[in-house]
Amino acid sequence: MSFFESLVNSIEETIIAVDRKNKVKYINKTGEELFGFHSGSVVGKHLALIFNNDNTIMPLVKKAMKEVRPISGNKALFKIRDNMRFDFTVSPLIDKGKAEGAVILLRQTHDMPGKVDEQFDSIMYLLSSVAHEIKNPLGGIRGGAQLLKKKAGCNDSRHLDIIIKETERLDNVVKNYLFIGRKPVFNRLNIHELIEEAVNLLEPHLKLRKITLIRAYDPSLPLIRGDEGKLLQVFINIMKNAKEAMPSGGSLTIKTRPAFEYMVEKKKKVKRRYSVVSVQDTGAGIADEDYEKVFMPFFTRKKEGSGLGLAISGKIIRDHNGMIKIKTKQKKGTSVNIYLPFAD
């Protein structure tokens, strides 16, 4: 190995060199591990192959070569497997005053989802603490209202009924936050049984909205390892979002399939086997300015809702060593893909 190769392969950043036609001329070892390609399989191929036809990087390379100057940015979102974020610099390769190619330098930023996890854990700790504090008083209020109702008689019980109903609603909210805060209990699970449980709960609401339900399951999928209650909550959250994205009707497609993904763990390429659940709607899609925020706690565009549904779902799936990937097109719809590892 030459001194140059030893030098660039020791760098933790990804380095990719391309010619004027965006054909790959070089990729370092860090880049191979990041993208899951050996250099021999991509050198000479178009840059779009590495970036999975992502339309973010290509204009940057074109601009750097056209203007013959470096282009830099922070926390750019590239659709490499799980929508990773990078600080980047694209520098033109200059010969006699003209750009004959470009060098791309990528440095992965690690504040997501780790920072979101930290924020989420802090929020859930606070919510769980509040839930514990109000759980017992709620029981006392409801019990007192029920006793007063017995004494008040039928004509005077309307307001007491409201108190009882609202305390029961708040009690359900409290139980939900306490449930979210507990650690997952893992068991071997049939993923299709979980999906069908969620579907059975939501199907009457789908019919009311004239939403057609389409199932496309792969019966060969093996068992997964997970917390039944928490995963059920994820499927319900995702399906409810899909339903709400189609107020005038449409179709909701639920597919399952196996997937084999290469993940970079501790600078080593590891092959992981997943069961993938895809929930696809035919709604309006997610706005570009909202796409990067959908997993952030308390972010919502709905008039009603806490903005915690997707944040909770994302945290639950990460706790299962899984992933959630979202693909969306304006006026076409959204596909949420949930990756859960096979049971060992």
ZAFISE-656340 format. One record per residue: x, y, z of N, C-alpha, C in turn; chain. Coordinates in steps of 0.02 Angstrom, whole numbers, plus 50000, padded with zeros to 5 digits. Example, Ala and Ser with C-alpha at 12.3 -4.5 7.8 and 13.67 -1.06 7.14 Angstrom:
BEGIN
  n.c1  n.c2  n.c3 ca.c1 ca.c2 ca.c3  c.c1  c.c2  c.c3 chaine
 50660 49716 50390 50615 49775 50390 50660 49835 50390      A
 50642 49888 50354 50684 49947 50357 50645 50002 50394      A
This chain:
BEGIN
  n.c1  n.c2  n.c3 ca.c1 ca.c2 ca.c3  c.c1  c.c2  c.c3 chaine
 50043 49940 50000 50000 50000 50000 50044 50062 50000      A
 50028 50110 49956 50069 50171 49951 50058 50216 50011      A
 50103 50265 50019 50096 50314 50074 50031 50351 50068      A
 50012 50371 50006 49950 50407 49995 49890 50366 50017      A
 49888 50302 49998 49832 50259 50016 49828 50250 50092      A
 49886 50240 50124 49888 50233 50197 49862 50296 50230      A
 49879 50352 50202 49858 50417 50230 49783 50425 50227      A
 49754 50418 50168 49682 50432 50160 49640 50377 50192      A
 49666 50317 50197 49628 50263 50229 49629 50268 50305      A
 49675 50308 50332 49677 50318 50404 49631 50375 50426      A
 49604 50412 50378 49560 50468 50393 49490 50442 50407      A
 49457 50469 50458 49390 50446 50477 49336 50474 50431      A
 49351 50526 50393 49303 50554 50346 49302 50513 50281      A
 49245 50515 50248 49238 50483 50182 49266 50529 50129      A
 49307 50501 50084 49336 50539 50029 49317 50504 49963      A
 49287 50541 49917 49268 50514 49852 49294 50563 49799      A
 49328 50538 49749 49351 50579 49693 49313 50558 49631      A
 49289 50609 49592 49253 50595 49529 49284 50637 49473      A
 49272 50614 49411 49295 50652 49354 49240 50700 49331      A
 49250 50733 49273 49202 50783 49249 49134 50754 49234      A
 49131 50688 49220 49068 50656 49204 49038 50621 49265      A
 49063 50639 49324 49039 50611 49388 49051 50536 49393      A
 49101 50511 49358 49122 50441 49365 49171 50436 49424      A
 49161 50387 49466 49203 50380 49526 49273 50358 49507      A
 49322 50396 49531 49392 50379 49519 49426 50349 49580      A
 49399 50367 49639 49429 50342 49701 49380 50348 49759      A
 49381 50300 49804 49344 50303 49867 49387 50271 49921      A
 49393 50303 49978 49437 50276 50031 49402 50223 50073      A
 49439 50194 50120 49414 50138 50160 49353 50158 50201      A
 49354 50218 50230 49296 50241 50269 49234 50245 50225      A
 49243 50268 50163 49187 50271 50116 49160 50202 50099      A
 49205 50153 50090 49183 50084 50077 49139 50058 50134      A
 49161 50071 50196 49124 50047 50254 49057 50083 50260      A
 49056 50147 50245 48995 50186 50251 48942 50163 50201      A
 48963 50156 50138 48914 50141 50085 48903 50066 50075      A
 48948 50024 50101 48939 49952 50093 48962 49927 50026      A
 49005 49966 49990 49031 49945 49926 49107 49936 49931      A
 49134 49887 49894 49206 49883 49885 49225 49931 49829      A
 49283 49962 49835 49303 50012 49786 49303 49984 49715      A
 49322 49920 49709 49324 49889 49643 49257 49886 49608      A
 49203 49887 49647 49136 49882 49617 49106 49950 49599      A
 49139 50005 49620 49110 50071 49606 49156 50115 49565      A
 49221 50103 49566 49266 50143 49525 49248 50135 49452      A
 49239 50191 49419 49217 50190 49349 49143 50196 49340      A
 49105 50188 49396 49032 50194 49394 49011 50265 49411      A
 48948 50282 49394 48923 50349 49408 48914 50360 49483      A
 48926 50421 49505 48920 50439 49575 48851 50423 49604      A
 48800 50427 49561 48731 50414 49584 48723 50344 49612      A
 48765 50296 49588 48761 50228 49614 48776 50225 49688      A
 48827 50262 49709 48847 50262 49780 48793 50295 49822      A
 48765 50350 49798 48717 50388 49837 48645 50366 49826      A
 48637 50307 49797 48570 50278 49790 48522 50326 49755      A
 48549 50360 49703 48510 50408 49662 48482 50466 49703      A
 48514 50481 49759 48496 50540 49798 48509 50602 49756      A
 48461 50649 49753 48469 50708 49711 48498 50767 49749      A
 48527 50754 49809 48555 50808 49849 48627 50823 49830      A
 48668 50771 49821 48740 50780 49811 48756 50804 49740      A
 48719 50781 49690 48738 50795 49620 48741 50870 49604      A
 48690 50910 49623 48694 50982 49610 48753 51016 49644      A
 48774 50990 49702 48831 51019 49738 48896 51007 49699      A
 48903 50946 49672 48963 50930 49632 48964 50973 49568      A
 48906 50978 49537 48901 51018 49476 48918 51091 49489      A
 48894 51118 49544 48906 51188 49562 48980 51200 49577      A
 49011 51154 49614 49082 51162 49631 49125 51163 49568      A
 49109 51120 49520 49149 51117 49458 49134 51178 49413      A
 49072 51199 49411 49053 51256 49368 49083 51321 49393      A
 49081 51331 49460 49105 51393 49489 49178 51389 49509      A
 49208 51330 49501 49278 51318 49517 49295 51343 49588      A
 49255 51321 49636 49266 51339 49706 49235 51286 49751      A
 49261 51279 49812 49233 51230 49858 49162 51249 49881      A
 49121 51199 49890 49053 51207 49917 49049 51167 49982      A
 49029 51201 50036 49026 51167 50100 48957 51175 50132      A
 48942 51130 50179 48878 51133 50214 48881 51092 50278      A
 48833 51104 50321 48829 51069 50385 48764 51030 50391      A
 48769 50970 50420 48711 50929 50438 48665 50918 50379      A
 48694 50909 50319 48654 50894 50260 48626 50823 50265      A
 48564 50816 50241 48531 50750 50245 48541 50714 50179      A
 48577 50658 50181 48587 50615 50123 48551 50549 50135      A
 48516 50524 50085 48476 50463 50094 48520 50401 50085      A
 48568 50394 50130 48612 50336 50131 48583 50289 50184      A
 48549 50236 50162 48517 50188 50206 48465 50222 50251      A
 48487 50255 50305 48439 50279 50355 48441 50354 50362      A
 48444 50390 50305 48443 50463 50305 48495 50492 50353      A
 48559 50479 50338 48612 50503 50381 48626 50577 50367      A
 48654 50611 50417 48672 50681 50410 48748 50688 50408      A
 48771 50736 50366 48843 50745 50358 48860 50819 50353      A
 48919 50837 50381 48952 50898 50360 48991 50879 50297      A
 48990 50923 50247 49022 50904 50184 49060 50962 50153      A
 49109 50944 50112 49143 50991 50069 49152 50959 50001      A
 49133 50994 49949 49145 50972 49880 49194 51020 49848      A
 49254 50996 49832 49306 51039 49804 49322 51020 49733      A
 49329 51068 49689 49346 51051 49619 49419 51030 49613      A
 49432 50982 49568 49500 50963 49550 49521 51006 49491      A
 49567 51052 49502 49582 51104 49452 49646 51087 49415      A
 49642 51093 49349 49700 51084 49305 49699 51139 49253      A
 49751 51182 49254 49756 51239 49207 49695 51284 49211      A
 49672 51294 49273 49617 51341 49284 49547 51313 49272      A
 49543 51250 49251 49479 51219 49238 49467 51160 49285      A
 49404 51148 49301 49386 51092 49345 49384 51028 49304      A
 49426 50980 49321 49428 50916 49286 49393 50861 49327      A
 49365 50880 49382 49331 50832 49425 49318 50865 49493      A
 49304 50823 49543 49291 50850 49610 49308 50798 49663      A
 49322 50823 49723 49334 50781 49781 49279 50796 49832      A
 49246 50743 49855 49192 50749 49904 49217 50725 49971      A
 49211 50767 50022 49230 50748 50090 49167 50748 50133      A
 49152 50692 50164 49093 50685 50207 49114 50668 50278      A
 49086 50705 50326 49098 50690 50396 49030 50681 50430      A
 49015 50620 50453 48950 50606 50481 48941 50643 50547      A
 48883 50675 50555 48866 50707 50618 48828 50658 50661      A
 48842 50657 50725 48814 50606 50769 48764 50632 50819      A
 48740 50694 50809 48691 50720 50857 48621 50694 50845      A
 48611 50656 50790 48546 50626 50775 48559 50553 50756      A
 48521 50504 50784 48466 50515 50830 48486 50518 50903      A
 48553 50516 50918 48573 50514 50987 48547 50573 51028      A
 48551 50633 50997 48527 50692 51033 48452 50689 51043      A
 48416 50665 50991 48344 50657 50998 48328 50607 51053      A
 48366 50552 51056 48356 50502 51109 48365 50533 51178      A
 48417 50575 51185 48429 50607 51250 48371 50654 51267      A
 48350 50694 51218 48294 50740 51229 48231 50700 51246      A
 48220 50647 51208 48160 50607 51219 48160 50575 51288      A
 48218 50548 51308 48223 50517 51374 48208 50567 51429      A
 48234 50629 51420 48221 50681 51470 48147 50699 51473      A
 48117 50704 51414 48045 50721 51411 48004 50666 51443      A
 48020 50602 51427 47981 50547 51453 47991 50539 51529      A
 48051 50555 51553 48062 50553 51625 48018 50605 51660      A
 48014 50664 51630 47972 50717 51658 47898 50696 51656      A
 47876 50671 51598 47806 50651 51591 47789 50594 51639      A
 47834 50546 51646 47822 50490 51691 47818 50514 51764      A
 47861 50562 51781 47859 50589 51849 47793 50624 51863      A
 47771 50664 51814 47707 50699 51821 47650 50648 51825      A
 47653 50597 51782 47601 50545 51781 47595 50511 51849      A
 47653 50495 51879 47652 50464 51946 47619 50510 51997      A
 47634 50575 51992 47609 50622 52041 47533 50631 52036      A
 47505 50629 51976 47433 50643 51969 47390 50580 51967      A
 47422 50521 51964 47383 50459 51959 47338 50449 52020      A
 47366 50454 52080 47326 50442 52141 47272 50496 52152      A
 47288 50561 52144 47234 50611 52151 47178 50601 52101      A
 47194 50579 52040 47141 50566 51990 47094 50512 52015      A
 47122 50459 52045 47080 50406 52072 47035 50431 52127      A
 47061 50476 52169 47020 50504 52222 46964 50548 52195      A
 46978 50588 52144 46927 50631 52114 46872 50589 52083      A
 46891 50537 52046 46841 50494 52014 46799 50457 52067      A
 46832 50431 52119 46795 50396 52171 46747 50442 52207      A
 46770 50503 52222 46726 50551 52255 46666 50569 52212      A
 46678 50579 52147 46623 50595 52101 46572 50539 52097      A
 46597 50477 52097 46551 50419 52094 46507 50414 52157      A
 46538 50429 52215 46499 50429 52278 46446 50484 52278      A
 46466 50544 52255 46418 50600 52252 46361 50585 52204      A
 46377 50550 52149 46325 50533 52100 46271 50488 52132      A
 46294 50442 52173 46245 50397 52206 46199 50436 52253      A
 46225 50488 52285 46186 50528 52332 46143 50581 52296      A
 46168 50604 52239 46135 50661 52206 46070 50643 52172      A
 46063 50581 52149 46003 50563 52112 46011 50578 52038      A
 45966 50550 52000 45970 50553 51926 45968 50624 51899      A
 45928 50670 51930 45918 50737 51902 45979 50782 51909      A
 46023 50766 51957 46078 50811 51971 46146 50781 51953      A
 46147 50728 51915 46210 50692 51905 46246 50708 51840      A
 46220 50753 51799 46249 50765 51733 46321 50791 51739      A
 46332 50840 51781 46399 50868 51788 46447 50818 51819      A
 46421 50776 51863 46463 50724 51893 46484 50673 51841      A
 46438 50658 51794 46455 50612 51739 46513 50640 51698      A
 46513 50706 51687 46567 50738 51649 46633 50731 51687      A
 46631 50742 51754 46692 50736 51795 46719 50665 51791      A
 46674 50616 51799 46696 50545 51797 46726 50528 51729      A
 46692 50550 51675 46716 50535 51607 46784 50566 51594      A
 46794 50629 51615 46857 50664 51602 46914 50636 51645      A
 46899 50617 51707 46951 50586 51748 46972 50518 51720      A
 46924 50481 51692 46941 50418 51660 46985 50429 51599      A
 46970 50482 51561 47011 50499 51502 47082 50517 51523      A
 47087 50559 51575 47153 50578 51600 47191 50518 51628      A
 47154 50473 51660 47185 50413 51687 47215 50370 51631      A
 47181 50367 51574 47208 50330 51517 47271 50363 51490      A
 47271 50431 51489 47331 50467 51467 47390 50451 51514      A
 47377 50453 51579 47428 50439 51629 47455 50368 51619      A
 47411 50319 51611 47432 50250 51602 47475 50243 51539      A
 47457 50281 51487 47494 50278 51424 47565 50302 51434      A
 47574 50358 51469 47641 50385 51481 47682 50339 51526      A
 47650 50309 51575 47686 50262 51618 47707 50200 51578      A
 47664 50179 51532 47680 50121 51489 47740 50137 51444      A
 47740 50197 51416 47794 50217 51371 47861 50218 51409      A
 47859 50240 51471 47920 50248 51510 47952 50183 51533      A
 47915 50128 51533 47944 50066 51558 47991 50034 51506      A
 48037 49994 51530 48084 49960 51486 48049 49905 51447      A
 48070 49893 51384 48038 49840 51345 48051 49771 51373      A
 48002 49728 51366 48008 49657 51386 48007 49616 51321      A
 48062 49583 51306 48069 49550 51241 48046 49478 51242      A
 48008 49461 51189 47986 49392 51177 47988 49378 51103      A
 47985 49315 51084 47982 49297 51013 47910 49308 50989      A
 47903 49345 50933 47837 49367 50911 47827 49353 50837      A
 47764 49340 50819 47743 49335 50749 47722 49404 50727      A
 47759 49433 50680 47747 49502 50660 47679 49512 50628      A
 47654 49461 50592 47589 49468 50559 47531 49468 50609      A
 47539 49432 50663 47487 49433 50715 47483 49503 50747      A
 47541 49533 50757 47542 49601 50784 47508 49651 50736      A
 47525 49646 50672 47496 49691 50623 47420 49683 50621      A
 47397 49620 50621 47325 49608 50617 47289 49634 50679      A
 47321 49632 50736 47291 49659 50797 47280 49735 50789      A
 47330 49769 50762 47324 49840 50750 47271 49855 50697      A
 47271 49815 50644 47221 49824 50590 47150 49815 50617      A
 47139 49764 50659 47072 49752 50685 47046 49810 50726      A
 47092 49846 50760 47072 49904 50800 47053 49963 50756      A
 47087 49969 50699 47079 50029 50657 47033 50019 50597      A
 47018 49957 50579 46981 49943 50517 46913 49978 50516      A
 46873 49979 50571 46809 50015 50568 46817 50089 50550      A
 46870 50121 50574 46883 50191 50559 46904 50200 50486      A
 46940 50151 50459 46959 50154 50388 46897 50151 50344      A
 46850 50108 50362 46788 50101 50323 46748 50165 50324      A
 46746 50198 50381 46709 50261 50387 46738 50315 50341      A
 46803 50313 50330 46836 50362 50286 46841 50337 50214      A
 46812 50281 50200 46814 50252 50133 46886 50239 50110      A
 46925 50211 50156 46994 50194 50141 46998 50118 50129      A
 47023 50100 50071 47030 50030 50053 47093 50001 50084      A
 47086 49945 50118 47144 49913 50150 47170 49857 50105      A
 47235 49859 50091 47267 49808 50049 47322 49775 50090      A
 47320 49709 50094 47372 49671 50130 47415 49634 50080      A
 47480 49634 50091 47527 49597 50049 47582 49569 50095      A
 47566 49515 50129 47611 49486 50179 47655 49431 50148      A
 47716 49427 50174 47760 49371 50156 47757 49320 50213      A
 47722 49264 50203 47713 49216 50257 47777 49180 50278      A
 47830 49187 50238 47892 49152 50254 47934 49188 50307      A
 47913 49247 50328 47953 49285 50376 47960 49248 50442      A
 48020 49245 50470 48028 49212 50535 48004 49257 50592      A
 48007 49231 50652 47987 49270 50711 48036 49327 50722      A
 48011 49380 50755 48053 49435 50777 48058 49432 50853      A
 48102 49471 50881 48110 49476 50953 48089 49546 50974      A
 48036 49552 51015 48013 49619 51032 47965 49620 51090      A
 47947 49681 51109 47897 49693 51161 47830 49701 51126      A
 47784 49654 51139 47721 49652 51103 47681 49717 51110      A
 47674 49741 51171 47634 49801 51183 47663 49862 51150      A
 47729 49871 51154 47761 49930 51125 47760 49928 51049      A
 47772 49870 51019 47769 49865 50946 47699 49875 50921      A
 47650 49850 50958 47580 49861 50939 47565 49935 50937      A
 47591 49972 50986 47581 50044 50988 47612 50078 50927      A
 47671 50054 50906 47703 50081 50846 47659 50072 50785      A
 47634 50011 50774 47593 49997 50716 47529 50038 50717      A
 47499 50045 50775 47438 50086 50781 47454 50159 50764      A
 47509 50186 50791 47528 50255 50778 47538 50267 50703      A
 47575 50222 50671 47591 50231 50600 47528 50225 50557      A
 47486 50176 50573 47424 50167 50534 47375 50225 50545      A
 47372 50252 50606 47329 50309 50620 47352 50370 50580      A
 47418 50381 50577 47445 50436 50537 47426 50428 50464      A
 47431 50367 50438 47413 50354 50369 47338 50368 50357      A
 47297 50347 50404 47225 50359 50399 47211 50434 50397      A
 47243 50471 50443 47231 50543 50448 47257 50582 50388      A
 47304 50551 50351 47330 50583 50290 47282 50577 50231      A
 47228 50538 50240 47180 50527 50186 47108 50544 50209      A
 47094 50608 50223 47028 50627 50249 46971 50614 50198      A
 46988 50612 50134 46938 50602 50082 46940 50532 50053      A
 46972 50485 50088 46977 50417 50063 47041 50404 50025      A
 47051 50341 50008 47112 50322 49973 47125 50248 49985      A
 47188 50229 49984 47206 50159 49997 47264 50156 50046      A
 47260 50108 50090 47312 50095 50139 47339 50025 50126      A
 47402 50022 50107 47434 49958 50090 47484 49939 50144      A
 47478 49878 50169 47524 49853 50219 47561 49793 50190      A
 47626 49800 50183 47667 49747 50153 47719 49723 50204      A
 47738 49660 50198 47794 49634 50237 47842 49599 50190      A
 47906 49601 50207 47958 49570 50166 48021 49563 50207      A
 48066 49518 50187 48131 49515 50220 48178 49565 50188      A
 48229 49585 50225 48280 49630 50198 48347 49615 50230      A
 48399 49624 50192 48467 49614 50217 48504 49679 50206      A
 48524 49711 50261 48556 49776 50258 48626 49772 50287      A
 48672 49807 50254 48739 49814 50282 48741 49876 50326      A
 48760 49867 50389 48766 49922 50436 48839 49930 50454      A
 48859 49993 50466 48927 50006 50489 48926 50013 50565      A
 48957 49965 50599 48960 49966 50672 49033 49962 50694      A
 49055 50015 50729 49125 50019 50751 49173 50010 50692      A
 49156 50044 50637 49196 50045 50576 49200 49978 50541      A
 49155 49932 50559 49152 49868 50526 49085 49859 50491      A
 49087 49830 50432 49026 49818 50394 48994 49753 50418      A
 48932 49759 50443 48897 49702 50472 48831 49691 50434      A
 48818 49629 50414 48756 49613 50379 48702 49596 50429      A
 48645 49632 50425 48590 49621 50471 48528 49597 50431      A
 48490 49552 50462 48429 49526 50430 48368 49555 50465      A
 48322 49581 50425 48264 49615 50454 48199 49590 50423      A
 48146 49595 50463 48078 49593 50437 48057 49666 50427      A
 48032 49682 50368 48012 49750 50352 47936 49754 50346      A
 47907 49801 50382 47835 49815 50376 47828 49883 50343      A
 47796 49885 50285 47785 49947 50248 47712 49967 50254      A
 47701 50029 50277 47633 50056 50282 47630 50115 50233      A
 47592 50105 50179 47590 50153 50123 47521 50184 50117      A
 47519 50252 50115 47455 50286 50105 47456 50323 50038      A
 47398 50347 50018 47393 50386 49956 47371 50457 49971      A
 47398 50484 50027 47381 50551 50048 47423 50604 50012      A
 47428 50663 50043 47460 50720 50011 47536 50718 50016      A
 47563 50673 50057 47635 50671 50067 47658 50720 50120      A
 47721 50717 50139 47749 50760 50190 47785 50818 50157      A
 47771 50879 50180 47803 50939 50152 47879 50935 50162      A
 47917 50962 50114 47990 50960 50117 48017 50989 50182      A
 47986 51046 50204 48011 51079 50264 47996 51040 50328      A
 47949 50992 50323 47931 50952 50382 47967 50885 50385      A
 47995 50864 50329 48022 50796 50324 48074 50781 50377      A
 48118 50830 50390 48173 50818 50437 48150 50823 50511      A
 48088 50845 50522 48065 50858 50590 48017 50806 50617      A
 47996 50759 50575 47939 50717 50594 47952 50674 50655      A
 48016 50658 50670 48031 50617 50729 48049 50659 50790      A
 48045 50725 50784 48062 50768 50840 48003 50771 50889      A
 48017 50764 50955 47962 50768 51004 47924 50834 50999      A
 47858 50829 51001 47811 50885 51002 47803 50919 50934      A
 47834 50893 50881 47822 50923 50815 47758 50893 50786      A
 47712 50937 50766 47650 50915 50734 47620 50972 50694      A
 47585 50955 50641 47546 51003 50602 47471 50994 50613      A
 47454 50947 50657 47383 50932 50670 47355 50980 50721      A
 47291 50995 50714 47258 51039 50762 47253 51006 50830      A
 47244 50940 50829 47243 50902 50891 47299 50850 50890      A
 47330 50839 50946 47384 50791 50949 47444 50819 50986      A
 47482 50775 51017 47539 50796 51058 47603 50804 51019      A
 47607 50775 50959 47670 50776 50922 47721 50726 50948      A
 47697 50677 50988 47742 50627 51016 47737 50559 50982      A
 47687 50550 50939 47674 50484 50909 47734 50456 50873      A
 47762 50493 50824 47818 50468 50786 47882 50468 50827      A
 47889 50516 50872 47948 50517 50916 47949 50455 50960      A
 47892 50437 50987 47886 50376 51028 47900 50315 50985      A
 47869 50313 50926 47878 50255 50882 47952 50246 50863      A
 47985 50301 50845 48055 50297 50827 48098 50272 50884      A
 48084 50296 50944 48123 50274 51003 48111 50200 51017      A
 48049 50177 51012 48034 50106 51023 48071 50062 50973      A
 48070 50082 50910 48103 50041 50859 48178 50041 50869      A
 48208 50098 50887 48280 50099 50901 48296 50055 50961      A
 48252 50054 51011 48263 50010 51069 48260 49936 51049      A
 48230 49922 50992 48228 49853 50965 48284 49840 50914      A
 48333 49886 50912 48388 49882 50863 48362 49881 50791      A
 48307 49918 50781 48278 49923 50714 48285 49993 50686      A
 48250 50005 50631 48253 50070 50597 48184 50087 50570      A
 48171 50152 50562 48112 50175 50525 48137 50219 50469      A
 48116 50204 50408 48133 50244 50350 48068 50270 50318      A
 48068 50333 50301 48008 50363 50272 48024 50387 50201      A
 47981 50368 50155 47984 50393 50086 47919 50429 50071      A
 47923 50488 50042 47862 50527 50030 47867 50565 49965      A
 47811 50574 49932 47806 50614 49871 47745 50659 49877      A
 47755 50722 49860 47699 50769 49864 47643 50747 49818      A
 47582 50747 49844 47520 50729 49809 47518 50655 49788      A
 47566 50615 49811 47568 50544 49795 47559 50500 49856      A
 47586 50522 49913 47578 50482 49973 47644 50470 50009      A
 47639 50431 50062 47697 50418 50105 47702 50344 50120      A
 47763 50320 50122 47776 50250 50141 47822 50250 50202      A
 47798 50220 50257 47838 50213 50317 47861 50140 50322      A
 47927 50131 50323 47956 50064 50322 47989 50050 50389      A
 47963 50000 50424 47987 49982 50491 48030 49919 50486      A
 48093 49924 50506 48140 49868 50503 48149 49840 50573      A
 48134 49776 50581 48143 49742 50646 48186 49680 50636      A
 48238 49671 50676 48284 49614 50667 48250 49546 50677      A
 48272 49497 50639 48249 49429 50650 48268 49407 50721      A
 48227 49365 50750 48245 49334 50814 48304 49286 50803      A
 48349 49285 50850 48407 49239 50844 48386 49167 50851      A
